Amino acid sequence: MDFELTSENLMLKESAASFVKKDHSFERLRELKNDQWGYSKDVWQKMAELGWMGLTYPEEYGGLELDFSYVLVLQEEFGKGVLPEPWLSTVLLSGGLVLSGGTESQKEQILPEIVSGDLMMSLAYLEEDGLFEINHCSTAATKKEGDFSISGKKVFVMDGCSADKFIVTARTSGSLSDSGGITLFLVPKEADGMRVTPLKTIDGRNACILEFNDVTVPAESIIGEPDSGFQILSNSINKATAGVCAEMIGGMQACLDLTVEYISERMQFNKPIGSFQALQHKAADMFIQKELATSATYYAIASVVEGVEDQDMGLAVSVAKAKCSSSYMDITKTAIQLFGAIGFTSEADVGFFLKRALATKVLFGDVDYHLNRYSVLKGD
């Protein structure tokens, strides 16, 4: 599989880097710490004006219709600045689900609104005791006079407090862990019988718990076919996982750059501490970890771009996520150590990367989950 960034990819990379430098800062992250949403609507609209909300959507819905390699370069730059805007949850994951499984009417209604920056969405699929398994679904949807009534509970709904609509997994047939029998429903935030409990993640972003008590939704709200939501969901989460890996390698690079800059300037015994061999070895280890994670991520992105079979894509994505989850944590922990006491303070920018590493480590599955999934997909 041959994968190399094109001149068009590099143009987007340069544009995104300029945007992050101009319209974002670590000081903005500090200011957003106590914000209920943890991001800025103004910045979100600027991103929409640049066309990034419709990056991979077809032109007929207002998108740019670019391939998945552009997700890589955009997410890398977002990761370098720890950009808090919910592009991953709204555009890549929720919008991707509508694009891949929605009816023409749903696409025409939802995708242009996402592209314009006017609609925020989130996916609610995780449940208590289910770890990261997307087929673990006890939330039930019962048919009643042509409509469906949803009852159950979803946990850690990413960016859920700011969402206008949710895509909710509910069981319409089968038992607790069956892949079949899962149906995807569009549920507006103002639906009667739905309770939203806000959460704050360790990196300052918003999430929520959703509880459904006989929430009525029409049959027209189903994405895809009844009982057949698992495959659409699995494919979309694979792509979103590849996207978050791209963000993680961007964060690793920025964290490494900050650390090298610091140890090159910090003086001890009348010389930069970066001249000491022990610290050079640690910095070299950080670089190696970042390069290994980058290679795994590029292969996963290439698998999406090439449109390989779902099993092969799943294998590539699991390798990338397991490596990124491990490497991002190792790199940020080492960075904090090399910064010394100041690295633990809120004034040190490097701390933002550690918090994001902790959050993304478990997003869409941690190291153990993806190592186990790789083994299962391989048939070992």
Secondary structure as UniProt FT lines:
FT   HELIX           7..23
FT   HELIX           26..31
FT   HELIX           32..34
FT   HELIX           41..49
FT   TURN            50..51
FT   HELIX           52..54
FT   TURN            55..56
FT   HELIX           59..61
FT   HELIX           69..81
FT   HELIX           88..94
FT   HELIX           95..101
FT   HELIX           104..116
FT   STRAND          121..124
FT   TURN            128..129
FT   TURN            131..132
FT   TURN            134..135
FT   STRAND          140..144
FT   TURN            145..146
FT   STRAND          147..158
FT   HELIX           160..162
FT   STRAND          165..171
FT   TURN            176..177
FT   TURN            180..181
FT   STRAND          182..188
FT   TURN            189..190
FT   TURN            192..193
FT   STRAND          194..200
FT   TURN            202..203
FT   STRAND          206..218
FT   HELIX           219..221
FT   STRAND          222..223
FT   TURN            226..227
FT   HELIX           229..265
FT   STRAND          267..268
FT   TURN            269..270
FT   STRAND          271..272
FT   HELIX           273..275
FT   HELIX           277..306
FT   HELIX           310..339
FT   HELIX           340..344
FT   TURN            346..347
FT   HELIX           350..362
FT   TURN            363..364
FT   HELIX           367..378
//
